[in-house]
């Protein structure tokens, strides 16, 4: 109530004036954001780790986290949001044994005196990539399929289930991509004279 140009309030928090002569106390929660409502009201919006206020036309904002799209990962923390791009290239490993089960979006450098056989995984999504190249191995490498899979190299393709691509020289290389989930792969790039079996 206004008395001699002063306001007497008997509640803690914010004082809200409705524009028509009435003042009311508004209680807000510690660490919340203040949101203006209808009739000059003030409300609170609580946010948890990684949340942002997302606008809603004609309504109060919604507390929400960002949604990761294709090729993006999002990690939320206290006072932080970390956004990373996925699939920025292949991760490479040197194979010193004679066998290796391939992981999606990985490349392998064959480094064994004998033939190194890299076998595709049974599960792969469209767009998953694999690569193999040689190093210090006179007998080269093989990139083998698993049950029900085929690798297409131009107008030729591997035998379903038992087929493979094989290098003929030490530094031959191949890069393939899955074009049908789990079963079909296409050679996008090759260096050297690759044998298709």
N, C-alpha and C positions, 0 to 999 in steps of 0.2 A: 504494500500500500504506500502511495506517495504522500509524504508529509513534509511541507516546507522545503521542496526541491530535493528531498532525499528519499531513498528507498529502504524500507525495513524488510529484510528477508529472514525467514526462520528455517531455511533448509540449506544443506551444503550442495555443492555442484555448480551448475550454470543457472543463470537467471534467463528465462525466456519471456519475451514480450510478444503478445499476440497482435499488436498494432491497434487494439481496441481498448486499451487501458488496463489490461490484466497482465500481471507478471506471475510466472510460476517457476518453481525450482525444477531443474532437470538433473537427474542423477545419471552420470555416465560411468562406464566401467573402465578401470585403469587399463591403458594401452590400446583401447579401441579407437577407431576413427569416428569423427563426428559427421553425421549425414543430415542435411536439411530435409525436412519433411513438409507435408501440407500444413497450411495455416501457421507457417513459421515455426513448426515444431523442430526439435533437434533429437535425433536418435543416435544410437551407437552401432558400429559395425565391427564385429570381432574378426580378427585375421589370425590364422595359424601359419606355421612355417611355410614360406613359399607362396602364400596366397596374395592376390592383388584384388582391389575393388574393380569389378567388371561392370561397365555401364549397362543399364536396362532402360530404354526410352520410356519416360513417364513413370518409372518406378525407382525404388532405392537400388543402388548398386548391389551386386552379388559378390560375396567373397568366394573366390575360386582360384585354382591353380591353372597354369598354362597347360595346354594339351599338346603332346609331342606329335608332329606329323611324320610322314615318311622320311626316313633318313635323319631323324633328329631324336636326341634323347634329352630329357630334362630331369635334373636332380634338385629337390627343394631342401633347404636347410634353414636354420635360424638366421633370419636377416639376409638370406641369399637365395638366388635362383641361378643354376648353372645350366647353360644350354650348349650342347655339343652336336656336331654333325657326325653322322654315322656313315660308314662306307666310303671314307675318304681315300681308299686305296687298299691294297692287299697287305696283310701281315706276312712277313717272310721268315722261314725257318730253314736251317741247313740240316739235311738228313744224312747222318753218318752210318745208319744201319741200312738194311736192304729192303725194309718195308715201312710204309707210312700210310695211315688212314688220314685222308684229307679232311680238313675242316673248312667250312664255307668261308669265302673271302680270304683265303690264304694261298700263298705261293711257297713252293718248295725247291730248294737247291740241292740236287742229288750229288752227294760227296762220299762215295764208297767205291772201292776198287771193283766191286761187282755191280750188277744191274740193280738199281733202286726202283722198286715198284710202289707207286703212289696210287692208292685205291680211293675212288670217289665214295663219299658217305651215302648211305641208303636214303637219307632225307636231304633234299635241297629245294629251296624256293626259287621261283622265277626271278632271275637277276643275280642269283648267287654266282660268284666267280671263283675260278681255280687256275693256278699256273704252275708249271714245272719247267725247270731249266737244269743244265748239267754243270759239273765242276769236278775236274780231276777224276773222272770215272770213264775209263776206256770203253766199258760195255754199255754205258748210257743209262737211260731210265725208261720206265713204262708208266703210262697213266691208264689205269684199269677201271672198268665199270664194275658195278655190283649187279645183283639179280634184277632183271627187267630194265636195265639202263642201256642207252645208246649214245655214242658221241658222233656227231655229224661233222665231217671235214669236207667242205665243198660238196661235190657230187658223190662222195663215198661215205661210208659209215662203218662203225665197229660192229662186230657181231654182238647181238643182244646177250647179256649176262656174262659172256666169257671174253668179250672183246677188249682191245686196248689200243692206245697210241704208243709208238715207240720211237725213241730218237735213234739216229744213225751216226751222229757225231757227238763229241763230248759236250759242246756248247749249244746244242739244239734246244729250242724252247717252244712252249705252247701255252696259249691263254684261252680258256673256254668259259662259257656262261650257260647257266641252266635256262632253257626256254620253255620247258614243260616240267612242272614240279615233280621232282624225284626221278624222272625217267629219261628226259631228253636234254642233251647238251650240244652246243654249237661251238666250233673253233672260230674264235674271232681273229686270232693272230697266231702265226707260227713262223719260227726261224729255223732254217735247215730243211732237211729232207725227212719228213716224219712218215713212218710206216703206220698204215691203218690196218688193224687185224680184226 
